[in-house]
Amino acid sequence: MDRATKGTKIETRKQIAFDMLVKELRKEFGFLGYTQGYSKIRIFLENRDYEHTQGSVYTSKKTESFARTLKNLLDLRSEYKWIKNCSRKIHISEVPEIYEVTEFIVR
């Protein structure tokens, strides 16, 4: 959280990774409905110009400041109160470039 306290103004693409507590999601959404939590996060972030990269990882489509990314997460928490009890860890990373290499690996 060091960067949040420094208030950096560097704008890069950001990546947000969630490590969710399935047990807590099941308490919130039901045993079989726990994936609704993941869907709500996905829709929320896609509406804010993030793309679903894989699993519980989202990448901003445009560059943004750390403060903007953190604000998006605070808005997410305001919208979905359950997220604070259902999250084990949430990471923000700076992403200078992403290379799609799937075709080289799976062919």
C-alpha positions as CSV (number, residue, x, y, z in Angstrom):
1,M,0.0,0.0,0.0
2,D,3.1,2.2,-0.1
3,R,2.3,3.6,-3.5
4,A,-1.2,4.6,-2.4
5,T,0.2,6.7,0.4
6,K,2.7,8.3,-1.9
7,G,-0.1,9.2,-4.4
8,T,1.9,8.4,-7.6
9,K,0.8,10.1,-10.8
10,I,2.4,7.6,-13.1
11,E,0.0,6.4,-15.7
12,T,0.4,2.9,-17.0
13,R,-2.0,0.1,-17.8
14,K,-3.0,-1.6,-14.5
15,Q,-3.8,-5.2,-13.7
16,I,-6.1,-6.2,-10.8
17,A,-5.9,-9.7,-9.4
18,F,-8.4,-11.1,-6.9
19,D,-7.9,-14.0,-4.6
20,M,-11.4,-14.7,-3.4
21,L,-12.6,-16.8,-0.4
22,V,-15.0,-19.3,-2.0
23,K,-16.3,-20.3,1.5
24,E,-17.4,-16.7,2.1
25,L,-18.8,-16.3,-1.4
26,R,-20.9,-19.4,-0.8
27,K,-22.2,-17.8,2.4
28,E,-23.2,-14.7,0.4
29,F,-24.6,-16.3,-2.7
30,G,-25.3,-19.9,-1.8
31,F,-23.4,-23.1,-2.3
32,L,-23.9,-23.3,-6.0
33,G,-24.4,-19.6,-6.7
34,Y,-21.0,-18.5,-5.4
35,T,-19.9,-17.7,-9.0
36,Q,-22.3,-14.8,-9.0
37,G,-19.7,-12.9,-7.0
38,Y,-17.1,-13.4,-9.8
39,S,-19.7,-12.3,-12.4
40,K,-20.5,-9.1,-10.5
41,I,-16.8,-8.2,-10.3
42,R,-16.3,-8.9,-13.9
43,I,-19.3,-6.8,-15.1
44,F,-18.3,-4.0,-12.7
45,L,-14.8,-3.8,-14.1
46,E,-15.7,-4.3,-17.7
47,N,-18.0,-1.3,-17.3
48,R,-14.9,0.7,-16.3
49,D,-12.8,-0.2,-19.3
50,Y,-11.0,-3.3,-17.9
51,E,-10.8,-6.6,-19.8
52,H,-11.0,-10.0,-18.2
53,T,-7.6,-11.5,-18.8
54,Q,-7.9,-14.8,-17.0
55,G,-9.4,-16.3,-13.9
56,S,-9.8,-13.4,-11.5
57,V,-7.4,-11.1,-13.3
58,Y,-8.4,-7.9,-15.1
59,T,-6.3,-5.4,-17.1
60,S,-7.1,-1.8,-17.9
61,K,-7.6,-1.1,-21.6
62,K,-6.1,2.3,-21.2
63,T,-3.4,3.8,-19.0
64,E,-4.5,5.2,-15.7
65,S,-3.0,6.4,-12.4
66,F,-2.7,4.2,-9.3
67,A,-5.1,6.5,-7.6
68,R,-7.7,5.9,-10.4
69,T,-7.3,2.1,-10.1
70,L,-7.6,2.3,-6.3
71,K,-10.7,4.5,-6.7
72,N,-12.3,1.8,-8.9
73,L,-11.7,-0.7,-6.2
74,L,-13.2,1.5,-3.6
75,D,-16.2,2.0,-5.8
76,L,-16.4,-1.8,-6.2
77,R,-16.4,-2.1,-2.4
78,S,-19.1,0.5,-2.1
79,E,-21.3,-1.2,-4.6
80,Y,-20.7,-4.7,-3.2
81,K,-20.4,-4.6,0.5
82,W,-19.7,-8.4,0.6
83,I,-16.4,-8.0,-1.2
84,K,-14.5,-7.1,1.9
85,N,-15.5,-10.4,3.6
86,C,-15.0,-12.5,0.5
87,S,-11.5,-11.3,-0.5
88,R,-8.3,-12.9,0.6
89,K,-6.0,-10.6,-1.4
90,I,-6.4,-8.0,-4.1
91,H,-3.3,-6.9,-6.0
92,I,-2.7,-4.0,-8.4
93,S,0.2,-4.3,-10.8
94,E,1.6,-2.0,-13.5
95,V,1.5,-3.6,-16.9
96,P,3.9,-2.1,-19.4
97,E,3.0,-4.6,-22.2
98,I,1.2,-7.8,-22.7
99,Y,2.1,-10.4,-25.3
100,E,-0.4,-13.1,-26.4
101,V,1.6,-16.2,-26.9
102,T,-1.0,-18.9,-26.6
103,E,-0.8,-20.1,-30.2
104,F,2.9,-20.8,-29.8
105,I,2.4,-22.9,-26.7
106,V,-0.7,-24.9,-27.6
107,R,-0.1,-25.8,-31.2
